[in-house]
């Protein structure tokens, strides 16, 4: 037997719709008046934009500066931007694609909160998502965060449905979303084993027998996790097969692993102001064989080996570096460096600083919300958190890494706010009743005292 979920709503709460409209208006305003004619900076946005242009021209995933196969990043973001990339100046319209993703994220986060904690939590989550700088400042960038955050939010909604519904079809939907999220950001492949484990635990509890000897029940426990993993693999299989066929060295999801590892396992990121972060200088200076026109899989393999060798030679420093990485991801360390990194990725300095303050406040409120969410729902919401923690520990800490867990934090915080609001509504009538009772008692006492005093005066 599967536990009963909260009663579903057939319509969106009006407050959530208003929040989505306001959040959408803000994002469109930022796009039109702050970013529309702004050229791209020297960062990952150049790659995504150029890849989308290539796709619009019928060229499938080549490096943008040299004639080599390209898989620096997952393909999904570029694929979504390709339909608007045939325009003479496609960058503004590519930005608009991520804005649309950001607006959709507001609604999906609200739907998730509604299913977990009711309509009031949905409205709270919608408004937080609409105004939270760490969400909206990614919208309008020609990068993958807006796409991946939307997919994570959709994954959480689908996962919630799968937990409370034993249908393999639900598990298939979850698997498809995991596959798509992986094609947006490779580290989100970590959602697959976590989601399969949660479904296994749910189904094991539902099929448990008295003697534990029912083999058919045992097979049933594995059915939905297997469906999830198989569908996720089917979604990513074409991209993996395409990469295995065109590179000199085996490549599955991306050739970016070598660059990322070398940029995080080096002197610059093991000490100093960039400790726990990532540095482009490590990639260009610590790889003596680096060449821009080198075959990407060969370069990635060599850089991966260099990074592993550095890590082995600095094992005693790793605990401190991991602590710094975690501090960066959770805005507890290296704040100036984090803001500078955001600015280099085209986020406004004031938005980045505001985002840090907003994170501090929201994270504290989310801790209270964590306690108010049912245990099984916590397991669902914590899946992106686990993926972020693993990615941070292995690679580096930063706001882009944390982006995948922002929907979880928003929903936890919204749950706490909704609970506090309900408590206030329940407490207010009691306070009013108590006040009225106290007033009536005081009035009666005063009247009786006055009467007694009058009687005594008259008698005297």
VOGU-3710 file (C-alpha; in Angstrom, 3 decimals, decimal comma):
1> xxxxxxxxxx> 0,000/0,000/0,000  1,229/3,490/-0,848  0,583/6,362/1,584  -2,122/8,810/0,641  -0,885/12,138/-0,727  -2,471/15,475/0,106  -5,711/16,106/-1,761  -4,725/17,466/-5,211  -6,014/20,804/-6,486  -7,459/21,028/-9,959
11> xxxxxxxxxx> -6,716/24,748/-10,294  -3,770/26,924/-9,379  -4,250/29,212/-6,372  -4,919/32,780/-7,463  -2,006/34,038/-5,383  0,371/31,726/-7,259  -0,876/33,024/-10,608  -0,362/36,616/-9,457  3,154/35,737/-8,233  3,992/34,194/-11,610
21> xxxxxxxxxx> 2,722/37,292/-13,428  4,729/39,635/-11,208  7,830/37,459/-11,382  7,470/37,157/-15,124  7,051/40,915/-15,535  10,215/41,528/-13,520  12,204/39,039/-15,587  10,957/40,479/-18,868  11,748/44,009/-17,675  15,283/42,952/-16,757
31> xxxxxxxxxx> 15,653/41,319/-20,153  14,360/44,264/-22,180  16,059/47,090/-20,314  19,195/45,489/-18,871  20,223/42,647/-21,157  18,548/42,833/-24,571  21,395/44,530/-26,429  24,206/43,475/-24,090  26,923/41,410/-25,798  27,954/38,075/-24,323
41> xxxxxxxxxx> 30,987/37,958/-22,058  33,886/35,522/-22,292  32,252/32,658/-20,407  30,119/29,572/-21,053  27,394/31,671/-22,679  29,537/31,998/-25,810  29,590/28,226/-26,157  25,846/27,755/-25,646  25,011/30,565/-28,058  27,381/29,356/-30,768
51> xxxxxxxxxx> 26,189/25,764/-30,407  22,592/26,907/-30,856  23,570/28,865/-33,974  25,343/25,807/-35,367  22,271/23,674/-34,794  20,100/26,264/-36,561  22,519/26,010/-39,516  22,460/22,207/-39,511  25,868/21,726/-37,842  25,710/19,266/-34,984
61> xxxxxxxxxx> 27,893/20,003/-31,983  31,311/21,128/-33,137  33,781/23,234/-31,185  33,130/26,916/-31,758  36,699/28,147/-32,436  38,357/25,083/-33,998  37,226/22,283/-36,288  36,808/19,564/-33,683  33,823/17,654/-32,278  32,274/19,517/-29,350
71> xxxxxxxxxx> 30,728/18,312/-26,102  31,978/20,896/-23,644  28,476/21,038/-22,153  25,289/19,039/-22,364  23,206/19,546/-25,520  19,753/20,402/-24,149  20,209/24,144/-23,560  21,559/24,686/-27,055  18,763/22,537/-28,523  16,105/24,657/-26,811
81> xxxxxxxxxx> 17,708/27,847/-28,127  18,203/26,557/-31,668  14,678/27,427/-32,956  15,342/31,150/-32,355  19,004/31,078/-33,410  18,453/31,460/-37,165  17,773/35,187/-36,592  20,542/37,613/-37,605  21,154/38,570/-33,965  19,847/35,604/-31,975
91> xxxxxxxxxx> 21,364/36,413/-28,576  18,391/38,473/-27,251  16,007/35,698/-28,246  18,254/33,070/-26,737  18,035/35,070/-23,529  14,255/35,092/-23,867  14,233/31,281/-23,900  15,837/31,162/-20,451  13,447/33,854/-19,215  10,522/31,655/-20,228
101> xxxxxxxxxx> 12,116/28,773/-18,344  12,433/30,984/-15,269  8,771/32,016/-15,409  7,707/28,384/-15,758  9,868/27,528/-12,743  7,789/29,855/-10,553  4,621/27,938/-11,412  6,180/24,480/-11,064  7,671/25,310/-7,659  4,249/26,541/-6,563
111> xxxxxxxxxx> 2,623/23,326/-7,758  5,215/21,306/-5,841  4,550/23,256/-2,647  0,795/22,816/-3,111  1,159/19,061/-3,306  3,386/18,910/-0,262  1,787/21,464/2,040  -1,383/22,914/0,507  -2,493/26,054/-1,356  -1,137/28,578/1,148
121> xxxxxxxxxx> 2,341/27,073/0,840  1,931/27,215/-2,940  1,293/30,948/-2,818  4,241/31,489/-0,476  6,519/29,407/-2,713  5,352/31,269/-5,810  6,151/34,658/-4,338  9,527/33,517/-3,039  10,422/32,036/-6,437  9,226/35,191/-8,188
131> xxxxxxxxxx> 11,370/37,533/-6,085  14,334/35,366/-5,035  17,479/36,822/-6,668  19,247/33,469/-6,859  16,555/32,345/-9,285  15,760/35,404/-11,390  19,338/36,579/-11,906  20,008/33,398/-13,947  17,042/34,095/-16,220  18,169/36,014/-19,263
141> xxxxxxxxxx> 21,646/34,471/-19,255  22,561/32,265/-22,207  23,471/29,438/-19,859  22,021/26,202/-18,557  20,894/27,116/-15,023  17,391/28,313/-15,903  16,795/25,143/-17,905  18,222/22,786/-15,296  16,395/24,412/-12,361  13,087/24,094/-14,219
151> xxxxxxxxxx> 13,780/20,430/-14,899  14,736/19,804/-11,268  11,462/21,373/-10,119  9,533/19,237/-12,630  11,452/16,180/-11,458  10,430/16,858/-7,855  6,759/17,178/-8,827  6,919/13,955/-10,835  8,827/12,195/-8,062  6,161/13,187/-5,546
161> xxxxxxxxxx> 3,511/11,689/-7,807  5,514/8,491/-8,248  6,002/8,022/-4,509  2,273/8,196/-3,837  1,207/6,280/-6,952  2,538/2,797/-7,629  2,192/3,092/-11,408  5,321/2,275/-13,466  4,216/5,065/-15,809  4,954/7,593/-13,065
171> xxxxxxxxxx> 8,409/6,120/-12,626  8,962/6,408/-16,380  8,108/10,118/-16,279  10,619/10,606/-13,468  13,255/8,761/-15,480  12,606/10,906/-18,544  13,010/14,100/-16,517  16,225/12,818/-14,941  17,555/12,104/-18,416  16,640/15,578/-19,659
181> xxxxxxxxxx> 18,155/17,206/-16,576  21,363/15,262/-17,190  21,463/16,608/-20,740  21,224/20,125/-19,297  23,798/19,721/-16,503  25,801/16,512/-16,383  26,026/16,315/-12,580  22,249/15,888/-12,380  22,760/12,272/-13,404  23,187/11,854/-9,636
191> xxxxxxxxxx> 19,414/12,241/-9,306  18,929/8,830/-10,942  20,316/6,523/-8,217  18,789/8,635/-5,466  15,328/8,586/-7,045  15,557/4,835/-7,710  16,515/4,230/-4,081  13,557/6,251/-2,790  11,138/4,305/-4,984  12,719/1,044/-3,862
201> xxxxxxxxxx> 12,235/1,950/-0,207  8,628/2,993/-0,844  7,790/-0,171/-2,765  9,596/-2,390/-0,294  7,446/-0,972/2,486  4,316/-1,461/0,390  5,071/-5,065/-0,541  6,476/-6,286/2,778  5,081/-9,680/3,825  4,906/-11,340/7,200
211> xxxxxxxxxx> 7,509/-14,023/6,470  9,514/-12,072/3,910  9,459/-15,051/1,518  7,275/-13,699/-1,281  9,549/-13,653/-4,328  6,961/-11,986/-6,504  6,806/-9,120/-4,045  10,583/-8,869/-4,252  10,443/-8,580/-8,017  7,700/-5,961/-7,727
221> xxxxxxxxxx> 9,955/-3,875/-5,479  12,535/-3,617/-8,258  10,134/-2,939/-11,124  9,651/0,805/-10,763  13,286/1,654/-9,882  14,328/-0,356/-12,928  11,826/1,473/-15,137  13,147/4,818/-13,896  16,778/3,931/-14,578  16,062/2,362/-17,974
231> xxxxxxxxxx> 14,033/5,347/-19,206  16,690/7,791/-17,986  19,322/5,764/-19,837  17,198/5,715/-23,008  16,879/9,518/-22,926  20,637/10,106/-22,663  21,656/7,154/-24,872  21,588/9,012/-28,229  23,901/11,709/-26,886  26,254/9,164/-25,315
241> xxxxxxxxxx> 26,338/7,033/-28,474  26,972/10,132/-30,594  29,930/11,087/-28,387  31,420/7,588/-28,288  31,401/7,482/-32,077  33,145/10,793/-32,788  35,893/11,351/-30,187  39,312/9,724/-30,033  38,935/8,888/-26,332  35,714/7,589/-24,733
251> xxxxxxxxxx> 33,322/10,449/-23,929  29,882/9,915/-22,438  28,220/13,157/-21,349  30,859/15,878/-21,650  34,512/16,675/-22,278  34,311/19,308/-19,555  35,310/17,006/-16,706  39,034/17,403/-17,334  38,816/21,191/-17,492  36,685/21,340/-14,368
261> xxxxxxxxxx> 38,919/19,011/-12,355  42,165/20,712/-13,356  40,644/24,095/-12,528  39,792/22,903/-9,020  42,840/20,778/-8,153  45,657/23,278/-8,316  47,605/25,706/-6,111  45,276/28,633/-6,796  42,202/26,777/-5,527  43,912/24,940/-2,665
271> xxxxxxxxxx> 44,931/28,175/-0,957  44,420/31,916/-1,128  41,327/33,889/-2,058  40,099/31,270/-4,542  40,353/28,317/-2,182  37,506/25,912/-2,811  36,625/27,502/-6,150  37,585/27,105/-9,800  40,247/28,973/-11,753  40,695/29,271/-15,501
281> xxxxxxxxxx> 44,366/30,109/-14,946  44,941/26,616/-13,569  43,657/25,168/-16,823  45,893/27,312/-19,013  49,007/27,468/-16,805  49,145/24,028/-15,141  48,771/22,081/-18,386  52,019/22,570/-20,326  50,643/20,646/-23,304  47,501/22,766/-23,567
291> xxxxxxxxxx> 46,550/23,656/-27,115  43,332/25,325/-28,227  43,074/23,195/-31,391  43,749/19,885/-29,637  41,184/17,076/-29,888  38,889/17,729/-26,879  38,715/14,185/-25,517  42,506/13,843/-25,551  42,897/17,162/-23,747  40,225/16,250/-21,209
301> xxxxxxxxxx> 41,841/12,884/-20,432  45,239/14,492/-19,873  43,814/17,252/-17,683  41,878/14,696/-15,673  45,115/12,779/-15,061  46,918/15,961/-14,009  44,142/16,822/-11,563  44,141/13,339/-10,020  47,918/13,438/-9,660  47,694/16,818/-7,916
311> xxxxxxxxxx> 45,000/15,544/-5,550  47,100/12,520/-4,610  50,035/14,779/-3,859  47,977/17,063/-1,607  45,761/14,623/0,291  46,449/16,302/3,618  45,016/19,578/2,294  41,819/18,075/0,895  39,706/18,303/4,080  40,310/22,051/4,319
321> xxxxxxxxxx> 39,643/22,513/0,618  36,409/20,503/0,801  35,308/22,637/3,750  36,012/25,760/1,676  34,041/24,321/-1,247  31,048/23,653/0,976  31,421/27,124/2,482  31,306/28,647/-0,986  28,244/26,699/-2,066  26,368/27,766/1,062
331> xxxxxxxxxx> 27,617/31,379/1,084  29,712/31,004/4,208  33,168/31,478/2,696  34,828/33,426/-0,109  31,937/35,823/-0,617  33,936/38,444/-2,500  35,285/35,809/-4,864  31,767/34,411/-5,384  30,411/37,842/-6,287  33,296/38,434/-8,704
341> xxxxxxxxxx> 32,575/35,085/-10,319  28,907/35,996/-10,695  29,825/39,312/-12,306  32,118/37,478/-14,730  29,137/35,362/-15,707  27,040/38,486/-16,423  25,083/38,627/-13,170  24,743/42,078/-11,641  26,944/42,744/-8,631  24,036/44,147/-6,632
351> xxxxxxxxxx> 21,897/41,102/-7,499  24,642/38,735/-6,417  25,069/40,512/-3,085  21,314/40,633/-2,561  21,168/36,943/-3,404  23,657/36,140/-0,650  21,562/38,016/1,922  18,381/36,377/0,626  20,018/32,945/0,860  21,014/33,488/4,487
361> xxxxxxxxxx> 17,442/34,401/5,427  15,756/31,766/3,295  18,036/28,946/4,461  17,216/29,656/8,115  13,473/29,660/7,419  13,868/26,491/5,339  15,312/24,662/8,345  12,025/25,238/10,178  10,115/24,066/7,112  12,214/20,901/6,947
371> xxxxxxxxxx> 10,804/19,809/10,288  7,227/20,365/9,124  7,432/18,264/5,954  6,582/14,583/6,160  9,530/12,195/6,227  8,831/10,691/2,825  8,479/14,129/1,268  11,791/15,144/2,825  13,442/12,246/1,033  12,126/13,577/-2,253
381> xxxxxxxxxx> 13,142/17,184/-1,639  16,621/16,239/-0,456  17,569/14,444/-3,677  18,849/17,621/-5,408  20,601/18,616/-2,182  22,550/15,353/-2,206  23,506/15,920/-5,850  24,747/19,422/-5,003  26,742/18,174/-2,014  28,460/15,447/-4,032
391> xxxxxxxxxx> 29,264/17,835/-6,878  30,623/20,429/-4,466  32,828/17,939/-2,611  34,267/16,423/-5,787  34,577/19,575/-7,895  34,126/23,056/-6,404  31,701/25,351/-4,622  29,707/28,165/-6,173  26,284/29,596/-6,893  25,924/27,734/-10,177
401> xxxxxxxxxx> 26,574/24,451/-8,412  23,964/25,283/-5,755  21,303/26,292/-8,281  19,900/22,761/-8,542  18,813/22,756/-4,899  17,152/26,182/-4,910  13,652/24,735/-5,557  14,044/22,560/-2,459  15,038/25,507/-0,290  12,146/27,606/-1,598
411> xxxxxxxxxx> 9,590/24,868/-0,866  10,929/24,194/2,628  10,824/27,916/3,415  7,319/28,288/1,971  6,135/25,371/4,101  7,406/27,105/7,244  5,816/30,435/6,313  2,489/28,788/5,555  2,559/26,915/8,861  3,310/30,104/10,775
421> xxxxxxxxxx> 0,501/31,925/8,969  -1,969/29,153/9,782  -0,901/29,169/13,418  -1,429/32,918/13,551  -4,905/32,515/12,054  -5,765/29,855/14,623  -4,271/31,809/17,499  -5,873/35,145/16,651  -9,496/34,090/17,408  -8,361/32,508/20,666
431> xxxxxxxxxx> -6,613/35,735/21,644  -9,695/37,752/20,717  -11,934/35,391/22,721  -9,605/35,515/25,691  -9,476/39,296/25,469  -13,249/39,531/25,302  -13,613/37,146/28,252  -11,072/39,073/30,292  -12,805/42,335/29,452  -16,216/40,970/30,417
441> xxxxxxxxxx> -14,819/39,546/33,664  -13,116/42,817/34,519  -16,297/44,721/33,763  -18,396/42,408/35,898  -15,886/42,603/38,730  -15,783/46,367/38,542  -19,586/46,532/38,521  -19,851/44,224/41,517  -17,200/46,171/43,395  -18,950/49,441/42,670
451> xxxxxxxxxx> -22,279/48,011/43,829  -20,754/46,699/47,017  -19,075/50,004/47,717  -22,306/51,884/47,125  -24,222/49,551/49,421  -21,644/49,920/52,179  -21,714/53,705/51,824  -25,507/53,746/51,985  -25,564/51,447/55,014  -23,067/53,628/56,805
//
